[in-house]
């Protein structure tokens, strides 16, 4: 895997990105790259700047300092060309609890200009793989937290994005649900060559082969393979590496 897409460059590039809230700088000179087909963990405690960074990549906030490129397309200049490549699972759930599973997916298809009827076979197959096909007519509020998150991930992939952003997607879930969701995303990353930026504060979600970007108080403290970060910090575990880089500090 070269990490470069034939359409133009890595899946995601951030170069010198900064951002201020009134009277407070929350991101400072953030730079890193997510290659095509890579699973990249954005690791940081709550308040480190992960969600703000996602808001910039999805253009909920405008990036006025630095540059963001998605498959070579400058987000500030060519947002219409860049954003269709994105699939996003935000930290806060965005499913409509009073619509059924199928209605939520149908509504998303309409927003994306997709034909739900044309995609129904693929959707049913995916729902079956998640154990949700028999629940397709149930309101989303009847699903467990883990089932809702898996549904959000399915929905985010309906338009076949080449870059998936997931912001703390496993927070509050039990160990089994967390494992199933991570497995689902890793399989899609490997099978379809989707670049993934996975934001979390949970160090046990990192594998040695993953790319890791350690962010703390708005700054990138380390980036590279997890194994490389361990070697650089001279530590035996990701948790130990994180503590060594941040001085063991929380927010």
N, C-alpha and C positions, 0 to 999 in steps of 0.2 A: 504494500500500500504506500503510495507516494504522498498522500495527503493533499494532492492537487487535483482539482476537477477539470475535466476537459473544457467546461464552459467558462473557466476562469478563476483559478486560485483555490485557496483553502475554503472550507465551509464558512468559517467566521474569523475575522481579523479585527482586533482592537488595537489602536495605536495612540497612546497618550491621552486616553479618555479621562476627562475630569467632569465633575458636576458639583454645583453648590445649591443647597437650600438657603433661604434667606439667613444670612449671618453664619452659615456653617458649611464648610466643605465636607462632602461625603464621599467623593471619589477623587483620587489624585494620581494622574499619570498611569492609568491602568492599561497595560499592554499584554496581550497574549493571543495565541492562535489555536483554533480548533480545526485540525485537518479533516478532510473528507473521510467519513466512516469511523472516526475516533469517538471514544467515550471519554469525555473530559469532565472531571469533577471540580466544580467551583466550591471550595471548602472554606467555610468561615462561620463564626458564631453569629447569632442574631444581632443585627445592627452593623454588620461588617460592610454592607453596601451591595449585597447580592441582588436584592429586589430592585434597588435603584438601577443597577446595571442592566437588569432584564427590562426595566421600563425604557431605558435608552435603546436597547437592541430592538425592541418592538415598536419604537417611536411613540410610546405613550408620553415620554419626555423627549424633548429635542436635545440632540448632542451638539453643544456649541464649542466644546473643547476637545480636540482630538478627532479621530476618524474611526468609523465602524464600517467594515465591508462584509458583505454576505455574498459568497461565491464571486468575489471580485467587484461586485457592484457597491459603489459608495452609497451608504444609506441616506446621507444628507442630500445627495444629488439625484439618486436614482431609486428612491424608495419604492416606486411602483414595480420596478423590476426585481428588487431585492426581497421585499416582504412576502411575495407568494411562495418563496422557498421555505418559509418558516412554519413550523407547528409549535404551539405553545400550550403548556400546562402551567397556569399561574398558581401562586401559593394559596390564594383564596379560591375555593371552589366556584365554578361558573356554570354548573349545570342548573337547569330549571327544575326545582324539586317537585313541582306540580304537573310537569309533563312526564309522559312515559319515557322509558329508555329509547324506544323507537322514535318518538316524537322529537326528543332532543337531537338525535342524529339526523333526522329529516330536516329539522330547522337549520342545523349547522350546514348541511348540504346546500340548502337554499341560499344561505349567506355567502357561501363560497362559489356559487354559480354551478354547483354540481347537480347531477340528476340522481336523486335517491333511488328511483326505480332501476336505473342502470347499475347502481352500486349495491343493490339489495343482496345479491348473491354473496358478494365479498363481505358485506357487513354481517350477514347471518353466519357466515363461516367464522368470522372473527368473534362474534358474540358467543358462538358455540364453543370456541376455544377458550373463552373466558368463563364458561359456565353460566352465561347470561341469556342465552337464546330463549329459554323458557320464561325468562323474566322480562322479555322485550315489551310486553304490554303493561308492566307494573310501573307505577310512578317512581321516580328516582328516589323520593324520600323513603321508600320502602327498602332500599338497598343499604348494605353495610357501608362503612367508610371506605374499606378496601375496594369493594365493588364499584363505588362511585369513582374512585381514582382510576381504576382500570378502564372504566368507561370514558373518562376524560382523555386518557392516553389514546384509546381507540379513536375517539372523535378527532383528536389533534392530528391523527395520521390519515384521515379520510382523503385529503387532497394530495396525498403522496409527497409531503415535504421532504426536503433533503437535509434539513437542519431542525432538530428538535430542542426546544428550551423547556426545562422542567425545573420549577422553583419550589424547593422543599416539598416534593410530591408525596413523601412518605410520612410526614409529620403527623403524630397522633395515631398511627396505625400499629397494629400488633406485629410481632416479629414475622409471623407467617405471611401476612398481607404484604409487608415490606419486601420480603424475599421474592414473592410472586411478581410484584410490580417491577422490581429491578431486573428480574430474569426476563420479563416481557420486553422491557426496553433494550436490554443488552442483545437479546435475540434479534430484534428488529434492526439494531445498529449493525450487527454482524451480517445478517441476511441481506439487507437492502442497502448497505453502505451509507446509512444515515449518520451524519455528524450529530453528536449529542452534547449539550452543555447541561450538566446535572448539578444544580445548586443544593447544597446540604450542609448541615452542621454535624452530621452523624459520620464519624470517622470509619465506622465498620462497614460503610457502603462503598469504600474504596478498595479496589483490587490492585495488586502489584503492577499489572500491565496497563492500568488506566493512566491517562494524563491527569495531572492534578494542578490546579491553580489555587494557592493558598492566599486568601484575601483577608485583611485585618485592618479595621479602622480606615477603610477606603483605599488601602494600598495593597499591591501584589507583593507578597514577601518571598514567594518561590513559585516556580512553574516548571513542569517537565513530567517525565514518567514518575509514578509513585516510587518505584525502585530507585530512580535517580535522586528524588528528594530525600529518601532515607539515607542514601550514600552521602549526599551533600551535607546533611545535618549530623551524620554519624549516629543515627538512632535506629532502634530495631523495629519500631512500629510507626504507623501513620500518626497515631495519637501522640506518641513521644516526639515525633518530628514537628507536629503542630504546636505542641507546648514549647519546644525549643525555639521555634521561629517567633512565637508571640510572647515569649517570656512567661507562659502560663497564665496570661491575662485573659479575662473574659471581655465583655464589651467595654 
